[in-house]
């Protein structure tokens, strides 16, 4: 399954990597690895994760207070948002 990040999601992901690396050298790489594992889980089992709306789902990232919010379209996985904020997730769900 092809994975595509919307620009705001890509920006959030990169900023989170920088933030974690500022907290401890190498932590940003660990964070990236955990997000990568979440993306692997999503691509193998796209329907397994919690619904935020009829089309939008959320998968929690291990070890970090972070979620990958996504929509599946055919063979395309669209990453809408990488979020640490439940209020942001709720706002996205209400818009879809």
C-alpha positions in Angstrom: 0.0 0.0 0.0 1.4 3.4 -1.0 1.6 5.9 1.9 1.2 9.7 1.3 1.6 12.4 3.9 -0.4 15.6 3.6 2.0 18.5 3.9 0.8 19.5 7.4 1.3 16.0 8.6 4.8 15.8 7.2 5.6 19.1 8.9 4.2 17.9 12.2 6.2 14.7 12.0 9.5 16.5 11.2 8.9 19.0 14.0 8.2 16.2 16.5 11.4 14.4 15.4 13.4 17.6 16.1 11.6 18.1 19.4 12.5 14.6 20.6 16.0 14.9 19.4 16.4 18.1 21.4 15.2 16.2 24.5 17.8 13.5 24.1 20.2 12.9 21.2 18.9 10.0 19.2 15.4 10.1 20.6 14.1 11.7 17.3 15.4 8.6 15.4 13.7 6.3 17.9 10.5 8.3 17.5 10.8 8.0 13.7 11.2 4.2 14.0 8.1 3.9 16.2 6.1 6.0 13.7 7.5 3.7 10.9 6.3 0.6 12.8 2.8 2.2 13.2 2.7 2.9 9.5 3.7 -0.7 8.8 0.9 -1.9 11.1 -1.6 0.4 9.4 -0.6 -0.7 5.9 -1.0 -4.4 6.8 -4.3 -3.9 8.8 -5.8 -0.6 7.7 -9.2 -1.4 9.2 -7.9 -2.5 12.6 -7.6 0.9 14.2 -10.0 3.2 16.0 -12.5 5.3 14.0 -12.6 9.0 14.5 -15.3 9.3 11.9 -16.7 7.2 9.1 -13.6 7.7 7.0 -10.8 8.7 9.4 -9.0 6.4 11.7 -6.3 6.8 14.4 -3.4 4.5 15.3 -1.4 5.1 18.5 2.3 5.1 18.3 4.2 2.9 20.8 6.4 4.6 23.5 5.4 8.1 22.5 2.2 10.2 23.2 1.5 10.3 19.5 -1.1 9.2 17.0 -1.1 8.7 13.3 -4.5 9.9 11.9 -5.2 8.5 8.4 -7.7 7.7 5.7 -7.5 4.7 3.3 -8.5 5.3 -0.3 -8.1 2.2 -2.5 -4.5 1.2 -2.3 -3.4 4.7 -1.0 -3.0 5.4 2.7 -3.2 9.2 3.3 -1.7 10.5 6.5 -3.8 13.4 7.5 -2.1 14.3 10.8 0.4 13.1 13.3 -1.0 14.3 16.5 -0.2 14.5 20.2 -3.5 16.4 20.7 -6.8 14.6 21.2 -8.6 17.9 20.6 -6.9 18.1 17.1 -8.1 14.6 16.4 -11.6 15.4 17.5 -11.6 18.5 15.3 -10.6 16.5 12.2 -13.3 13.9 12.9 -16.0 16.6 13.1 -14.8 18.0 9.7 -15.1 14.7 7.8 
